[in-house]
């Protein structure tokens, strides 16, 4: 059988042979990129089975990830090989989105390889993340629809001892290499493990699937699954948590580092520079980011003072003192917090057509944070729904210490975590067609958090924040993000102490004390992440203003928002290129 090129050569004139050859070559290269993207995505799902389950892919439902050194070494080799193969593909002549597919994948793999020198896998547990928290959290979003789902889950529970043993090996390697979290945070990890281990099997977070057996299950199946899962929790899961708790308290915590900044780790300056580059997708230096933060703090303070005077107070200190003693601004129950979040999200849903042409099909619900992680969890966070819409997105709200929490920031946080913030952005990305999976499900901190912070402002544009205290809470939350630029760089570049961060918070905000403490510990544990919000928001605001100036009467806010979201999450420099091309399109 003749090849396509041979057939073309037999019927085309000589002058067209070169064009035919080029067309076949282009098609071959495009198919090669598409095939390699699919291969790499399959590798991600196979080696991160818990993540595959969250996305609704059940092929690896009976597995937990491999944390062994042998796998880590093999993964580094696989990443290097994928990078070599992607770089070898010539994308000349590809459609714009396919060129972007290659560019984004190569960028990601290069950053992965750059990070190898820091051996982050040797500091695998923090007070707000790590396998000890990730597993019980994932249980809430994995699918439990069939008997096999429960049998696969049982197989996973039996692997918890193996996963924890591999994790402890890496932690011991961290002790050897001087890669240690701050000592004062490690007791929190031990306490979290103890809280889970001490729960009776039927009260464990790992027993939650037993409360939602499908009605179609037979009575014998329900009994068998209940008995075997509770036995696995008692004999496999709880002992593994006790062993991890004992290791952290006796062996790991005493070796924790005494300085809180990442600068104190081996190669600390380069480590923080990498974190900043990775998470902000920018080339801004820590010093420049610190300056931006101080400028934003000053600007927002001016707006807060103006709002305080509308409330009858002459200065922020007097207003802040009043808020702390005003019972009407504090919660009286856990349920009241959940109800208020749900109220604002529902009200914003009705306003979305004013701001967007494309809206997601997936729904979002408000649920409480699990009690075992309340003390270290933020005020609220978003957990994505399944791509097929069968599981809604979750706004997970911290209802602990409710009497110490004020109502001020709930409205703006509902918009940030729900709509038009994280839920709308992530659900739209998941539902996009024509993009490879790594882009539909991809994330860049500065884009995602920048969008969510930008979304808070949209509330005012469609009629929210009519109550001055709620608007003050909105400004307070924006102040939090400005403060983050100052204190994150302060901690990890300028060698601030923890108390300096707490003092800066108190000097420039009325943020709840429980939030001040947990936020400070979060920045210590997760260098650079806190920078994403303000830097991403400022970039989106800059692009919006540029579009308004250049498009004039042709500017449409709904079209602008669709343009920002219609390619999925992007690095900020790529987002700027895409928006600039969109601005120029109507003129061409």
Number of C-alpha atoms within 10 A of each C-alpha: 5 7 8 11 15 13 11 16 16 10 10 12 10 10 8 13 17 11 12 17 15 14 13 14 13 17 12 11 17 20 12 16 21 14 12 16 20 15 12 16 15 14 13 14 17 16 18 16 21 25 19 19 22 21 21 20 17 16 12 18 25 21 20 22 17 16 19 17 14 9 13 14 11 12 14 14 13 14 16 15 13 19 19 14 14 19 14 10 14 15 20 10 14 15 11 9 13 18 16 15 19 21 15 17 19 18 12 14 18 15 14 16 14 11 15 12 10 16 15 13 17 21 20 19 20 20 24 23 17 14 16 24 19 12 17 18 17 16 19 15 20 23 22 19 15 13 17 12 16 22 17 17 24 21 17 19 23 20 19 23 19 16 18 19 16 15 25 23 15 21 23 18 17 22 19 12 13 17 24 27 28 21 17 15 20 22 17 19 25 22 17 22 23 19 17 23 22 14 15 14 20 17 12 20 20 24 18 14 18 18 9 10 19 13 9 9 13 11 9 9 12 16 13 10 18 20 12 13 26 22 17 21 25 18 15 18 24 24 16 23 23 18 17 23 22 15 16 23 16 11 14 23 20 14 19 21 20 13 19 24 27 26 18 19 19 14 12 16 15 13 19 21 18 17 17 24 15 22 19 27 21 16 12 14 13 22 14 12 20 24 14 16 25 16 14 20 22 14 13 17 18 13 13 22 18 16 21 21 13 12 13 10 16 14 14 21 17 12 18 17 11 13 17 16 10 11 13 10 17 18 18 15 13 16 13 14 23 20 12 15 26 20 13 19 24 15 12 21 15 9 16 19 12 11 19 18 14 17 17 16 13 22 16 24 19 23 18 18 20 17 13 19 22 18 18 21 23 19 21 21 19 20 19 23 24 21 23 14 17 12 20 21 26 21 29 23 26 25 23 21 13 17 14 15 24 22 18 25 21 24 24 30 27 27 27 30 28 34 26 27 24 27 28 28 25 26 27 22 24 24 19 19 11 10 17 17 16 17 18 21 19 15 17 19 23 28 29 24 26 27 28 27 30 24 24 26 19 19 21 14 11 13 10 19 18 9 10 14 19 19 20 22 24 24 23 23 22 23 25 22 22 26 24 29 28 26 28 28 28 20 23 25 21 16 16 17 15 19 11 15 24 16 11 13 23 16 11 18 21 24 22 16 14 16 17 20 18 18 22 20 21 22 23 22 21 15 21 25 21 28 30 27 26 30 26 27 24 15 20 23 14 12 20 17 12 15 21 16 11 14 15 10 8 11 15 14 16 15 15 21 16 17 19 22 22 15 20 26 24 22 21 21 12 15 21 17 12 15 19 15 11 16 21 12 9 9 8 5
